[in-house]
Amino acid sequence: MDRDLLLSICPPLRSALIRCRYDIDTVRDLLGPEAHAALGRSEPVPARRATRDAGDLGVLVRLFLLQDTCPADEVTVALTPLALDDAIAAGLLERDTNGVRTSLDLRPLDAGVGNRWVLSDLDGALRAASTRPDHVLGVGQASLSLLQATPTDPVGSVLDLGTGCGVQAIHAAEYADTVTATDITPRCLTLAAASAALNELDLELLEGSWFEPVAGRCFDRIVANPPFVVSSGQVEHSYRDSGLDLDGASKLMISQAVDHLNPGGTASILASWVHVEGEDWRARVASWLPAHGVDAWVVQRDVADPSLYIGTWLRDGDADQRDPAVAARAEDWFDHFARNGVEGVGFGFVYLRRTDLPSDVLAEDLRHSFTDALGPESIDYFARLEWLRDHDVLDSRFRVRTDTALERVFLPGDDGWAQVVTRVHRGGGPAWQHEVDDLAANLLGGLRADGLPLGDLVSLLAAAHGEDEAELTAMAVSLMQGLVRHGLVQPA
């Protein structure tokens, strides 16, 4: 792929996309919810029917989203002012028996700031396409989850490490003054440059491995969706395989990111880690971080057993375990996991903030469903942690967050309904839940912004219930620190 040729067609291609209104909202309106949902399931017929009489926009949808072969004269008109021969020469399109078809995936995307366009390689979902060793992954679920999990408060500089098609960098350009994107694969940088040009964005694109292209530099934010597949270190596809054994890629990324953050800078990283027999996964991830200079919030969103994990990534590379050669690869993978005691693979987000203080690391499960994005929550989490560092909770006043609810769960028994659990549940953000006992529930019921400090409330509660004040105080401090970290209770 010739980078200069591809970049040369981006201005007229952008004009065509704008003229035809090939944007996320118009395309969704054209298809309607049912056809759009069917297309998401790789079922193109409903969308094809919806585009029959849609003029130039319909042609572009069939060409790029459905990956149909379209008549050359129709494509010529739809792409005006981009010449068809120029689009073919640049590698965007290719001639087919009955017309022309796309060679690349070109789709509109709403990254939260309006329409953008992203170029990547075809994924084979709608038209047979082999997965190249330097395949440039499009906007998949991992990319979308990182988009939603990255904070967008304004910052000066962002590093997108392992940019791929450039989607995270394009997103970052909306909230950062400057964006630097790196990748080890030249093809990734070519398509990222074209995606940036289509959106008239200025990105610094650097080729190289991991942090080598930005040695000695620091940024206000780092975002990364690195090649974190857990395996024996063999590289089959550069977008997913790092060449490092087991979870070595995540370890490298997490352990070195803080060295490239400005003071107070943050990182949002997709990562995976192995669950090893007899080892706490939280301690494993925590061991990758320095003892001084970083706050870390690690949230585990899912855990896959070896069978599911290996099968998923073999299918991702178009490998069928019914093939004896693929079955042998799977056996080697299972054997490698067994030799290293791997019982499962965890996946989630790692948020880092650079400080000049002793490190604080919280790693926890967040496997239940919730609707709010984690990006803003991560910034709030670090702010709450900073407050806890600077204040004594016993001397402080608190209020219960307005969307925090007290829930009591009863189950039927021989003597009627029996209470089995009491918990407080936050309605927004990650929807955290904390189990509490009746004393803790009473304590929370007494919190007022204009009321007594926590220490005085504990003294009154201990006297009223005949409890040991020292023991109740220790419980209250631990409870309040956890509830503040999770945002169920707020300082007054």
C-alpha positions, 0 to 999 in steps of 0.5 A: 500500500502506497501511503502517499497515494492513499493520503492524496485521495483523502481530500476528494474522498472526504468531499464525497463522504460529506456530499453523500452524507455518509455519516453515522446518523444518516446511515442509521436513519437510512437503514432503520433499527432492524436492518442496522441491527441485522448488519451488526449480526453480519446479515447484509440482506435487510440493509441491502434492501433498505439502500436500493433507492437511496441514491449515492448514499445507498451506493456508498453503504453497499460499497463500504459497509456491505462490501458488495461489488457495485457497478463502476458507473454508480461508484464513479458518480457517488465518489465524485470528486474522487476519480475512480481510477485514483481510488483503485490506484491508491488501494481503496477499491479494486476491480471485480468481474461485475464492477468494483468493490472495496479493498478497505473497511471505511465506516462512519463512527460516533466517538462521542464528539460527532461523526468521524471516519475510520479506515482499516482492513476488511474483517471477513465478516461479510466477504471472505478475506484472509487475515494478514500478518500485519492486519489492521484491526477495525473498530471492534468491541475492545476499541469501543470499550476503551473509547467509553472507558477513557476520560475526556477532560481537556489535557495538553498531550496524549500518547496513543500507544499501539494506535492500529487504525488510529481510532483512539488517537482520533478520539483523543484529538477532541480533548487534547492539544496534541496527539502522538500515536505509535505503532510497530506496524507500518501498515497501521500507521498508513491507515491511521494517517489516512483516517486522520486526513479524512477527519482533517486532524493533525496527529504525530505518527511514530513507528517503533516498538512499545515506548521506544519511539517516545523515549525520554518524553512524557504526556498528560495522558496515555491510552493503549489497546496493546497486543495483550493476547496471553500465549507462549509469545509466538507472533501470528498477527501483530495487532494481537500478539506481542511476542512476550510470554503469557501476560508479559505485554500487559506487565510491560505496558503497566510497569513502564507507562508511569515513566512517560506521564507528566506529574498528575498525568493519567493512563487508561490501558486495556490489559489482561493477566493470568490467573495462576493456581495458588496466586491472587491475580490482584497481587500479580498485577500490583507487583508490576507497579513501583512502590512509589509514585503511582495511584492505580485502579485496576478493574477486572471486567471478565475472566475466561477459562483456558478452553474459552480463551484459546478457542476465541483467539484461534477463531479470531485468526480464522483457525478451525480446531477441526484442522489437525494443524490447528488442533496441534497449535491448540494442544501446545497452547493448552500445554503452555498454560498447564506448565505455568499453572494458568487457570484462567485469563482476566481482562479489564482496565488499568487506570494510572496516575503519576504522583510523588507519593507512596503508591496506592493500588486498588485491584477489584472485580467489576464484572456486573453490568452497568451503563455509565462510562468508566472514563469520568469515573476514573478521574473521580476515583483519583480525586476521591483517593486524593481527598482520603489522603488529605483528610481524617474521616473521623473528623469529617462530615459526610452525606450519602450520595443521592443515587445510593439506595439501602436494600434489604434482601429477605428470603422465606424460611420456616418462620416466615421472611428472614433477612439474609443481606443488607447492602447499599447500592449506588445507582450511577457510575459502576453501580457499586454494591457494599454489604453492610450490617445493621449497625453500619446501616444505622451509621449511614442513616445518621450522615448529614452534610450539616451534622456531626463528624463521623467520630462523634456519630460512632461514639453515639452509636456505640453508646446506644447499642452497647458496642465497644467504641474502639472496635466500632471506630475501626469498622467505621473508618474502613467502611467509610474509606471504601464507600468514599472510594466507590462514591456511595458516600461523599464528603460534605 
